């Protein structure tokens, strides 16, 4: 499947979910993560949920990280790149043009080393290739942190293949769904 087609299809599938389903599936994803080795890291970069687009609610993971004194970071879109910020329970957030909660009244920091990066996505394939919204912000961010564990979160099962992957696309190391946490390649049953 081509990225454009995957985007359209998975945006449609997410739009069919009720708010109750989004919360339930998000909690199941959190529980899959919590029982995995991926919950043992010390520092995490997390995406903040665009609730209007029925993205995975990352607040379950976020609250757990804070309760366990983990370092947490998030990003903010600035021109054509991402700025990074430490995220604490006291961080003030404001939604941007796209409905993404972003830190305000805070200085950005350089991230040179981080254990785990939760990467937003719309679709992924059995090899760990991902389809985002198409701006390339996360691929640009990830190319400088190749040793970090890159984790996708999805309500849905993988595609067999994304056919138009480019050299600048950075694959995931793990995927977490409501039903499993898996490294790549995923064995199709």
N, C-alpha and C positions, 0 to 999 in steps of 0.2 A: 504494500500500500504506500502511496506517496504521502508526504507530510501534510500537504494541503488537504487531501481527502481525510486523513486521520484526524487532523484538527477539527474539521467540520463534523465528522462522525462522533468524536468523543465529547465535543461541546454539546451536541444534541443529546447524547446519552446522559451526561451530567444534568442537563436541563430537565430531564424526566424524573430525577430523584426528588423526593419530598425533603423538607427540612429535617424531618424526623429520621429519614433514611441516611441523610448526610451525617447527622450527629451519631447515629448508631454505627455506621460503617467507619467513621472517624475514630470512635472509641475502640472498635475492633482492631483497627490499624495500630492504635496506641498500644493495645494489649499484645499484639504480635511483636511490636518493637521492644516493649518492656521485657519480654521473656527471651529476647535474642541477645547475642554478644554485643550488638550495636548500642545497647543501653549502658555499657560499661565505660564509655569514653569520658573524657574530662571537659572537652570543648566542642561546641556545636554551632553551626550556622543554620538558622531555620527561616523558612519563608513564612510570612504572615498571610493569613487566609483572606482571599477576596470572597467574602460571603455571597455577594450577588452573583458570582459565577459558579457557586456551589462547589468550591474547592474543598479539599480535605481540611477539616478544622484542626489546626495544629496546636490549639490551646491545651489539649490533653497532654501532649508531649511537653510543651512549654512549661506548664505548671509543675510537671514531674521534675523537669530539669532544674527549675528554680528551687523546689523543695529539697533537692539533693545537692545543692550548692555547685552546680555545673556552670561553667562559663558559657554564655549564650550570646550570639551575634545575629544581626539581621542586616538587610540592605535597604537602600533607598535609591530609586532611579534619579540620576542627575545627568542631564543631557543624554548622551548615548552610552552611558556606563552606570555601574553601581557604586555607590558609596557605602561604607560599612560602619556599623555602630554596635556598641555593646548594648544588649537588651536586658533590662532588669525589670522587676515588678513596678518600679517607679518611673520607668520611661514613658514619656508622654507621646502618644501616637495621634496621627491625623491622616485621613484617607486622601490619597492623591487623585489625579484625574481618572485613573483606571480603577479606583476603589481599593487600592492596596494601602493598608495601614503602614505608615512610615514614621520613624522617630522625628520629633521636632525639638528645637532648643537643645541640641546636643552636638558635640564635635565628632566628626567622623574619624575613624582610625584605619590604619593599614593592617590588613590581615596577611600575615606571612606564613602562619602555620595554624592549622585547625584540625582536630581529629575527624570530625564528621560533618558533612554538609547535606542537609535535606534539600533536595532539588525539586522545584515545581515541574509538573509535566501535565500534558493532556493524554498522551499515549506513549507506549514503549513496546519494544519487541523482545523476543526471547534471547537476544544477544546483549541487551542492555542499552540499545540505542533509544533515545527519547525524542519526543516531539513536544516542544513548548509552544509558546504563543508566537514565536517566529522572529523575535527581535535580536536574539543571540546574546542577551545580557549575561545569562548564567554560563554559557559556553566560554565567553571572554573571561569571566571570573574564575571558572574551573581550570582553565589552561595554566594558570599560575599556581594551582594547588593540586597537582596530579597525585601527590602522595596522600591526600585526604581521602577518606572513605566517602564516596558519593552515593547517596541513598534517595531513591524515588519513592513516592507514596502514591498509590492509585486505588481507586474503587474497583477497577476493572482488570480483566485478564490481558495478557500480552498479545500483540499482533505477531504473526509468524515472521514478518520482516517489514522494515521500513526501507523502501527501495531507493530513496534519494538522500542518503547520508553523505555529508561532506567531510573533508579533512578537519574542518574547524569544530565539528560536533564531538563533544566529549561524552563517552558512554558512562552509564551508571555502574556501580559495583554491586549494589543490592537493590531489590524492590520489596516493598512491603504493601500487602493488600489486606483486606479484612480476613483472608483465609490463610495467608502464609507470609513468611519472610524468606527470601531466597537470593542467593548470589546468581551470577550469570555464567554460562548460558542456562536458561530454564529448560528443564526437560518437559516437553509437551506430552500429555497423557492422552 
